[in-house]
């Protein structure tokens, strides 16, 4: 049991240190999950932009609607 709590304490201290370093540098703290989410959004936005541009083509309209519905779902 002590070993498990020791591991948890190490993980907590690492996270605390990362937050403190970000604060000292005047930066917002970003967890690894937040960084991955931001990378996903940054990669998807140009793709959605292209799909919206191509939505004038009748064949791609359903795909565009699905992509926009997905974005609306993720935003809420």
C-alpha positions as CSV (number, residue, x, y, z in Angstrom):
1,X,0.0,0.0,0.0
2,X,2.8,2.4,0.8
3,X,4.3,1.7,-2.6
4,X,1.1,2.7,-4.3
5,X,0.8,5.9,-2.3
6,X,4.4,6.6,-3.0
7,X,3.8,6.3,-6.8
8,X,0.7,8.6,-6.5
9,X,2.7,11.1,-4.6
10,X,5.4,11.2,-7.3
11,X,2.9,11.7,-10.0
12,X,1.2,14.5,-8.0
13,X,4.5,16.2,-7.3
14,X,5.4,16.1,-11.0
15,X,2.1,17.7,-11.9
16,X,2.5,20.3,-9.2
17,X,6.0,21.1,-10.4
18,X,4.9,21.5,-14.0
19,X,2.1,23.9,-12.9
20,X,4.6,25.9,-10.7
21,X,7.1,26.2,-13.6
22,X,4.4,27.3,-16.0
23,X,3.2,29.9,-13.4
24,X,6.7,31.2,-12.9
25,X,7.1,31.7,-16.6
26,X,3.8,33.5,-16.8
27,X,2.3,30.7,-19.0
28,X,-0.9,28.9,-18.6
29,X,-0.5,25.2,-17.5
30,X,-1.5,22.8,-20.2
31,X,-2.0,19.1,-19.3
32,X,-0.8,16.5,-21.9
33,X,-4.5,15.9,-22.7
34,X,-5.1,19.6,-23.4
35,X,-2.0,19.7,-25.6
36,X,-3.3,16.7,-27.6
37,X,-6.7,18.2,-27.9
38,X,-5.3,21.5,-29.2
39,X,-3.2,19.6,-31.8
40,X,-6.3,17.7,-32.9
41,X,-8.2,21.0,-33.3
42,X,-5.3,22.7,-35.1
43,X,-5.2,19.8,-37.6
44,X,-8.9,19.5,-38.1
45,X,-9.7,23.2,-38.7
46,X,-7.9,23.4,-42.1
47,X,-9.6,20.1,-43.2
48,X,-13.1,21.5,-42.3
49,X,-12.2,24.7,-44.1
50,X,-11.5,22.8,-47.2
51,X,-14.7,20.7,-46.8
52,X,-16.8,23.8,-46.4
53,X,-15.2,25.3,-49.5
54,X,-16.0,22.1,-51.5
55,X,-19.5,22.0,-50.1
56,X,-20.6,23.8,-53.3
57,X,-20.2,20.4,-55.0
58,X,-23.4,18.5,-54.5
59,X,-21.6,15.2,-53.9
60,X,-19.8,16.5,-50.9
61,X,-22.7,18.2,-49.2
62,X,-23.6,15.2,-47.0
63,X,-20.0,14.9,-45.8
64,X,-19.8,18.6,-45.0
65,X,-23.0,18.3,-43.0
66,X,-21.7,15.4,-41.0
67,X,-18.4,17.2,-40.3
68,X,-20.2,20.3,-39.1
69,X,-22.5,18.3,-36.9
70,X,-19.5,16.6,-35.4
71,X,-17.9,19.9,-34.6
72,X,-21.1,21.2,-33.1
73,X,-21.3,18.1,-30.9
74,X,-17.7,18.5,-29.7
75,X,-18.1,22.2,-29.0
76,X,-21.0,21.6,-26.5
